[in-house]
């Protein structure tokens, strides 16, 4: 398995994977007897530094859709449908997301959206989702993606707002002498949102943020940013929502420059990729959360299915997304129509929903964000010990 998330996928591999995900390279023939095809827009980065996160979403969407089709499809408004994933790589940019949205939603008229991935991308189409009254489920980290006027969009991942408090509570209990935090993330809405949330959670646990650095996406030399961080003498560095390859490079650079403290990652984490980039010695003691217990038979079987789609290393973020998509498709089945308002009512009434991988799921966020559109569940707390991700506790994600 290729462990380099940062490489661009070869064109031939990408085309074959898009076809596997039900993209335009598919046959167009329905395999559910008597069914018509119903396209689902899947907008997510499949290449570049965001590919790890992007394949977590695209893989989750494909598998959830396959499960519906394997069960006989879905009947809506009196017609039996086979779902078809229409996948576009938005390259982790707002411009790419807008172009994909215009093609799939505006031009093709697709009514169901899975994605996008990332705060900047989500904010680029937030208002359009509401205006177009879509059946929409996606992944973002910024608090601004859910506001009082959010109706048709449900966030099916835990953000730093839900994860950071649990991680910092566990971290400070185990390492009470760590009092100074340095934060580094991408210079965009995703990175800045993650930085603000971890700073807030750390402050609540008595940890002072002594330095915050942002970097341009796409760089591979973090020397200047890391040097600036280390000048503040931090006890712990949080790489927040940095792509895992970037986080690995930051950790490796910090160790090379003499940093002996600990690392935290309150954003999405692929321990396999971080270990591959930074090595076990540099990442020892890395504290992070995962959306599920990676050792259970159900999750192991899911990872096996996921890796049939791509050689991008598995990110547990896909567990959140898969179970959220399953919940959304089950709500659609119960609604029995593409009427988005009826879907929203079913979605809100689904809780508590038993996610096949994550367990019990509920909705929250009315006080935190202004609308109850935030999926909540159990968080598994991990630490790298002797080069291996090890469960050190669990916590409940919360967003009142």
C-alpha positions as a printed NumPy array, in Angstrom:
array([[  0.   ,   0.   ,   0.   ],
       [  1.356,   3.442,  -0.938],
       [  1.638,   5.566,   2.213],
       [  2.372,   8.905,   0.524],
       [ -0.808,  10.93 ,   0.72 ],
       [  0.853,  13.94 ,  -0.831],
       [  1.578,  12.463,  -4.263],
       [ -0.818,  13.203,  -7.105],
       [ -2.728,  10.121,  -8.15 ],
       [ -1.651,   8.849, -11.548],
       [ -4.191,   9.742, -14.226],
       [ -4.961,   6.153, -15.14 ],
       [ -5.458,   5.173, -11.506],
       [ -7.678,   8.202, -10.871],
       [ -9.876,   7.429, -13.859],
       [-10.323,   3.835, -12.774],
       [-11.17 ,   4.896,  -9.22 ],
       [-13.667,   7.471, -10.439],
       [-15.292,   4.755, -12.474],
       [-15.376,   2.523,  -9.393],
       [-17.026,   5.373,  -7.506],
       [-19.733,   5.614, -10.112],
       [-18.335,   8.614, -11.994],
       [-18.883,   9.47 , -15.634],
       [-16.667,   6.571, -16.706],
       [-19.341,   4.104, -15.509],
       [-21.466,   2.01 , -17.833],
       [-24.711,   3.832, -17.094],
       [-26.514,   0.495, -16.788],
       [-28.582,  -0.036, -13.643],
       [-27.917,  -3.299, -11.824],
       [-31.016,  -3.118,  -9.571],
       [-33.754,  -4.813, -11.595],
       [-36.468,  -2.393, -12.71 ],
       [-34.613,   0.632, -11.316],
       [-33.675,   3.927, -12.85 ],
       [-30.373,   5.616, -12.033],
       [-30.454,   8.413,  -9.454],
       [-27.207,  10.408,  -9.365],
       [-25.625,  11.566,  -6.102],
       [-23.121,  14.433,  -6.278],
       [-19.879,  13.618,  -4.447],
       [-17.544,  16.638,  -4.286],
       [-14.233,  16.006,  -2.553],
       [-10.464,  16.353,  -3.091],
       [ -8.975,  13.203,  -4.617],
       [ -5.522,  14.575,  -5.418],
       [ -2.97 ,  16.819,  -3.761],
       [ -2.437,  17.457,  -0.058],
       [ -6.126,  17.006,   0.785],
       [ -6.458,  13.612,  -0.912],
       [ -6.375,  11.699,   2.363],
       [ -9.353,  13.591,   3.736],
       [-11.022,  13.546,   0.331],
       [-10.86 ,   9.806,  -0.138],
       [-12.217,   9.379,   3.4  ],
       [-15.35 ,  11.111,   2.115],
       [-15.459,   9.616,  -1.397],
       [-14.894,   6.099,  -0.073],
       [-17.566,   6.523,   2.59 ],
       [-20.021,   7.806,  -0.015],
       [-19.327,   4.943,  -2.418],
       [-19.659,   2.24 ,   0.238],
       [-22.86 ,   3.719,   1.724],
       [-24.362,   3.953,  -1.779],
       [-23.294,   0.391,  -2.607],
       [-24.998,  -0.839,   0.565],
       [-28.293,   0.778,  -0.454],
       [-28.078,  -0.704,  -3.95 ],
       [-27.159,  -4.139,  -2.602],
       [-30.319,  -4.032,  -0.481],
       [-32.466,  -3.473,  -3.585],
       [-32.195,   0.244,  -4.182],
       [-34.479,   2.977,  -2.904],
       [-38.07 ,   3.876,  -3.8  ],
       [-38.82 ,   7.585,  -4.079],
       [-42.011,   9.189,  -5.336],
       [-43.231,   5.822,  -6.604],
       [-40.083,   5.036,  -8.63 ],
       [-37.407,   2.476,  -7.763],
       [-33.881,   3.893,  -8.058],
       [-30.337,   2.637,  -8.054],
       [-28.058,   5.32 ,  -6.615],
       [-25.045,   6.39 ,  -8.663],
       [-22.113,   8.378,  -7.254],
       [-21.044,  11.224,  -9.562],
       [-17.593,  12.127,  -8.282],
       [-15.596,  15.295,  -8.959],
       [-12.149,  16.093,  -7.568],
       [-12.323,  19.708,  -6.357],
       [ -8.603,  19.697,  -5.463],
       [ -9.377,  21.046,  -1.957],
       [-10.041,  24.558,  -3.263],
       [-13.144,  26.768,  -3.07 ],
       [-12.805,  27.437,  -6.804],
       [-12.783,  23.712,  -7.545],
       [-15.806,  23.187,  -5.31 ],
       [-17.767,  25.952,  -7.014],
       [-16.961,  24.525, -10.449],
       [-18.012,  21.026,  -9.358],
       [-21.205,  22.376,  -7.776],
       [-22.124,  24.279, -10.918],
       [-21.58 ,  21.192, -13.074],
       [-23.384,  18.648, -10.901],
       [-26.091,  20.713,  -9.234],
       [-26.747,  23.658, -11.536],
       [-26.233,  21.966, -14.894],
       [-27.108,  18.319, -14.22 ],
       [-29.799,  19.095, -11.648],
       [-28.641,  16.575,  -9.019],
       [-30.62 ,  16.891,  -5.772],
       [-28.429,  14.887,  -3.368],
       [-24.99 ,  16.142,  -2.26 ],
       [-22.313,  14.312,  -0.293],
       [-19.534,  16.775,   0.422],
       [-17.639,  18.926,   0.108],
       [-14.583,  18.328,   2.28 ],
       [-13.105,  21.273,   4.16 ],
       [-14.241,  24.582,   5.585],
       [-13.214,  26.89 ,   2.745],
       [-14.916,  24.613,   0.224],
       [-18.062,  24.302,   2.322],
       [-18.408,  28.044,   2.862],
       [-18.049,  28.6  ,  -0.888],
       [-21.389,  26.851,  -1.488],
       [-23.15 ,  27.217,   1.881],
       [-25.728,  29.738,   0.682],
       [-26.324,  27.878,  -2.58 ],
       [-27.139,  24.647,  -0.738],
       [-29.901,  26.449,   1.113],
       [-31.166,  28.337,  -1.945],
       [-31.231,  25.143,  -4.04 ],
       [-32.881,  23.156,  -1.211],
       [-30.55 ,  20.189,  -1.503],
       [-30.418,  16.944,   0.432],
       [-26.918,  17.731,   1.694],
       [-24.448,  16.   ,   4.019],
       [-20.819,  17.046,   4.243],
       [-17.595,  17.577,   6.14 ],
       [-16.41 ,  20.964,   7.374],
       [-14.7  ,  22.232,  10.519],
       [-15.615,  25.916,  10.626],
       [-18.42 ,  26.868,  13.047],
       [-19.713,  29.225,  10.342],
       [-20.944,  26.325,   8.202],
       [-23.873,  25.8  ,  10.585],
       [-25.814,  28.93 ,  11.526],
       [-29.389,  29.892,  12.403],
       [-30.415,  29.814,   8.741],
       [-28.99 ,  26.328,   8.065],
       [-31.764,  23.908,   7.16 ],
       [-30.796,  21.527,   4.37 ],
       [-27.154,  20.852,   5.316],
       [-26.165,  18.305,   7.991],
       [-22.535,  18.015,   9.139],
       [-21.72 ,  14.326,   9.432],
       [-18.335,  14.655,  11.105],
       [-17.173,  15.789,  14.503],
       [-15.223,  19.049,  14.378],
       [-12.513,  20.42 ,  16.62 ],
       [-15.355,  22.073,  18.541],
       [-16.538,  18.608,  19.601],
       [-13.176,  16.831,  19.639],
       [-10.747,  19.385,  21.1  ],
       [-12.355,  19.712,  24.563],
       [-12.361,  15.932,  25.024],
       [ -8.766,  15.599,  23.861],
       [ -7.48 ,  18.463,  25.972],
       [ -9.251,  17.158,  29.071],
       [ -7.595,  13.783,  28.615],
       [ -4.223,  15.274,  27.707],
       [ -3.959,  17.616,  30.696],
       [ -5.048,  14.88 ,  33.058],
       [ -2.223,  12.668,  31.804],
       [  0.348,  15.439,  31.292],
       [ -0.418,  18.178,  33.863],
       [  2.983,  19.846,  33.419],
       [  2.278,  20.811,  29.803],
       [  1.28 ,  24.467,  30.147],
       [  2.304,  26.169,  26.885],
       [  0.755,  25.445,  23.487],
       [  1.925,  26.326,  19.974],
       [ -0.549,  25.953,  17.098],
       [  0.132,  25.564,  13.379],
       [ -2.297,  25.061,  10.507],
       [ -3.125,  26.046,   6.925],
       [ -3.69 ,  29.725,   6.185],
       [ -7.371,  29.421,   5.297],
       [-10.764,  28.996,   6.954],
       [-10.027,  25.34 ,   7.764],
       [ -6.755,  26.068,   9.533],
       [ -7.864,  29.235,  11.292],
       [-11.065,  27.632,  12.498],
       [ -9.15 ,  24.676,  13.916],
       [ -6.639,  26.983,  15.601],
       [ -9.35 ,  29.032,  17.298],
       [-11.138,  25.952,  18.583],
       [ -8.068,  24.233,  20.026],
       [ -6.968,  27.495,  21.656],
       [-10.37 ,  27.801,  23.322],
       [-10.322,  24.198,  24.551],
       [ -6.727,  24.429,  25.803],
       [ -7.445,  27.651,  27.68 ],
       [-10.34 ,  25.943,  29.473],
       [ -7.846,  23.349,  30.742],
       [ -5.3  ,  25.948,  31.915],
       [ -2.974,  25.734,  28.908],
       [ -1.763,  29.029,  27.391],
       [ -1.368,  29.431,  23.63 ],
       [  2.044,  31.089,  23.203],
       [  2.352,  30.987,  19.398],
       [  0.102,  30.524,  16.356],
       [  1.476,  30.079,  12.845],
       [ -0.294,  29.636,   9.507],
       [  1.276,  28.346,   6.297],
       [  0.365,  28.355,   2.621],
       [ -1.071,  25.078,   1.377],
       [  1.194,  23.149,  -0.942],
       [  4.52 ,  23.977,   0.699],
       [  6.877,  21.192,   1.763],
       [  9.439,  23.174,   3.753],
       [  8.151,  24.071,   7.218],
       [ 11.466,  25.308,   8.599],
       [ 10.45 ,  28.949,   9.007],
       [  7.093,  28.212,  10.618],
       [  8.523,  25.609,  12.981],
       [ 11.408,  27.895,  13.981],
       [  8.89 ,  30.596,  14.853],
       [  6.85 ,  28.132,  16.91 ],
       [  9.842,  26.844,  18.849],
       [ 10.951,  30.385,  19.725],
       [  7.982,  30.489,  22.127],
       [  9.232,  27.403,  24.04 ],
       [  6.007,  25.363,  23.83 ],
       [  5.411,  22.163,  25.773],
       [  3.004,  20.866,  23.119],
       [  2.399,  21.597,  19.417],
       [ -1.039,  21.102,  17.847],
       [ -1.119,  20.747,  14.046],
       [ -4.93 ,  21.073,  14.152],
       [ -6.511,  20.618,  10.699],
       [ -3.283,  20.278,   8.712],
       [ -3.396,  17.433,   6.182],
       [ -1.673,  14.422,   7.707],
       [  1.321,  14.626,   5.383],
       [  1.876,  18.245,   6.39 ],
       [  1.489,  17.321,  10.062],
       [  4.113,  14.589,   9.661],
       [  6.558,  17.007,   8.053],
       [  5.958,  19.575,  10.797],
       [  6.599,  16.986,  13.516],
       [  9.725,  15.72 ,  11.791],
       [ 11.067,  19.25 ,  11.36 ],
       [ 10.339,  20.148,  14.985],
       [ 12.218,  17.099,  16.269],
       [ 15.166,  17.878,  13.984],
       [ 15.314,  21.333,  15.55 ],
       [ 15.408,  19.959,  19.071],
       [ 11.775,  19.971,  20.167],
       [ 11.342,  17.427,  22.974],
       [  7.747,  18.18 ,  23.937],
       [  4.552,  16.481,  22.805],
       [  2.304,  16.713,  19.774],
       [ -1.464,  17.033,  19.592],
       [ -3.728,  16.79 ,  16.556],
       [ -7.26 ,  17.994,  17.157],
       [ -8.206,  17.856,  13.458],
       [ -8.602,  14.777,  11.25 ],
       [ -5.774,  12.304,  11.749],
       [ -4.343,   9.419,   9.775],
       [ -1.762,   7.916,  12.128],
       [ -0.468,   5.618,   9.367],
       [  0.375,   8.573,   7.137],
       [  1.893,  10.683,   9.913],
       [  4.048,   7.746,  10.989],
       [  5.111,   7.109,   7.395],
       [  6.222,  10.727,   6.941],
       [  7.71 ,  11.523,  10.362],
       [  8.698,   8.091,  11.67 ],
       [  7.847,   6.495,  15.031],
       [ 10.514,   8.299,  17.031],
       [  9.367,  11.786,  15.988],
       [  5.687,  11.022,  16.594],
       [  6.026,   9.206,  19.922],
       [  3.399,  10.529,  22.318],
       [  1.19 ,  12.088,  19.61 ],
       [ -2.273,  12.582,  21.149],
       [ -5.28 ,  12.427,  18.792],
       [ -8.859,  11.272,  18.397],
       [-10.399,   8.694,  16.075],
       [-14.016,   8.322,  15.016],
       [-14.085,   4.625,  15.879],
       [-12.252,   1.697,  17.417],
       [-10.01 ,   0.541,  14.585],
       [ -9.631,  -2.939,  16.094],
       [-13.275,  -4.067,  15.892],
       [-14.298,  -6.636,  13.23 ],
       [-16.872,  -4.25 ,  11.717],
       [-14.35 ,  -1.451,  11.287],
       [-11.693,  -3.852,  10.003],
       [-14.138,  -5.128,   7.377],
       [-14.966,  -1.546,   6.409],
       [-11.286,  -0.663,   6.052],
       [-10.843,  -3.679,   3.778],
       [-13.696,  -2.464,   1.542],
       [-12.288,   1.059,   1.591],
       [ -8.852,  -0.095,   0.463],
       [-10.396,  -1.847,  -2.545],
       [-11.251,   1.635,  -3.837],
       [ -7.93 ,   3.375,  -3.27 ],
       [ -4.383,   2.884,  -1.988],
       [ -4.664,   6.127,   0.003],
       [ -4.192,   5.153,   3.676],
       [ -7.397,   4.867,   5.681],
       [ -8.451,   7.836,   7.831],
       [-10.971,   7.125,  10.598],
       [-12.807,  10.278,   9.539],
       [-14.367,   7.942,   6.97 ],
       [-16.178,   6.154,   9.82 ],
       [-18.053,   9.333,  10.784],
       [-18.851,  10.069,   7.159],
       [-20.002,   6.553,   6.312],
       [-22.365,   6.322,   9.273],
       [-23.655,   9.843,   8.622],
       [-24.32 ,   9.011,   4.971],
       [-26.044,   5.764,   5.994],
       [-28.239,   7.778,   8.346],
       [-29.025,  10.301,   5.622],
       [-29.918,   7.639,   3.066],
       [-32.087,   5.842,   5.603],
       [-33.898,   9.14 ,   6.262],
       [-34.374,   9.523,   2.507],
       [-35.812,   6.032,   2.309],
       [-38.233,   6.825,   5.131],
       [-39.232,  10.104,   3.484],
       [-39.944,   8.228,   0.261],
       [-39.459,  11.372,  -1.793],
       [-36.827,  13.785,  -3.102],
       [-38.667,  16.6  ,  -1.334],
       [-35.829,  18.03 ,   0.755],
       [-38.142,  19.414,   3.449],
       [-39.587,  15.977,   4.119],
       [-36.054,  14.528,   4.191],
       [-34.997,  17.138,   6.761],
       [-37.884,  16.173,   9.045],
       [-36.958,  12.484,   8.809],
       [-33.281,  13.278,   9.402],
       [-34.058,  15.249,  12.564],
       [-36.304,  12.447,  13.814],
       [-33.791,   9.625,  13.244],
       [-31.96 ,  10.023,  16.548],
       [-30.761,   8.078,  18.337],
       [-29.501,   6.269,  15.252],
       [-27.33 ,   3.178,  15.548],
       [-24.416,   3.746,  13.222],
       [-23.025,   0.437,  11.931],
       [-19.427,   1.452,  12.733],
       [-19.54 ,   4.269,  15.298],
       [-22.534,   3.287,  17.402],
       [-25.204,   5.651,  18.703],
       [-25.515,   8.944,  16.812],
       [-27.525,  12.032,  17.739],
       [-27.913,  15.613,  16.506],
       [-26.813,  18.683,  18.429],
       [-25.602,  22.228,  17.938],
       [-28.669,  24.414,  18.577],
       [-26.875,  26.476,  21.231],
       [-23.37 ,  26.005,  19.838],
       [-24.099,  26.904,  16.224],
       [-27.691,  28.076,  16.001],
       [-29.133,  24.959,  14.355],
       [-29.264,  21.302,  15.338],
       [-27.273,  19.999,  12.37 ],
       [-24.136,  18.614,  14.072],
       [-23.731,  14.836,  14.259],
       [-22.496,  13.578,  17.643],
       [-21.214,  10.225,  18.815],
       [-18.404,   8.53 ,  20.674],
       [-14.745,   9.56 ,  20.341],
       [-11.827,   7.16 ,  20.787],
       [ -8.716,   8.836,  22.235],
       [ -5.406,   7.512,  20.919],
       [ -1.717,   8.049,  21.611],
       [  1.309,   6.856,  19.649],
       [  3.135,   4.496,  22.018],
       [  6.253,   2.65 ,  20.853],
       [  5.366,   3.51 ,  17.282],
       [  1.802,   2.14 ,  17.486],
       [ -1.575,   3.946,  17.779],
       [ -2.946,   2.888,  21.172],
       [ -6.376,   3.565,  22.68 ],
       [ -5.982,   5.456,  25.973],
       [ -9.62 ,   6.404,  26.563],
       [-13.022,   7.339,  25.144],
       [-15.204,  10.421,  25.39 ],
       [-18.6  ,  11.633,  24.198],
       [-18.647,  14.342,  21.552],
       [-20.762,  17.28 ,  22.723],
       [-22.326,  20.295,  21.01 ],
       [-25.328,  21.592,  23.011]])
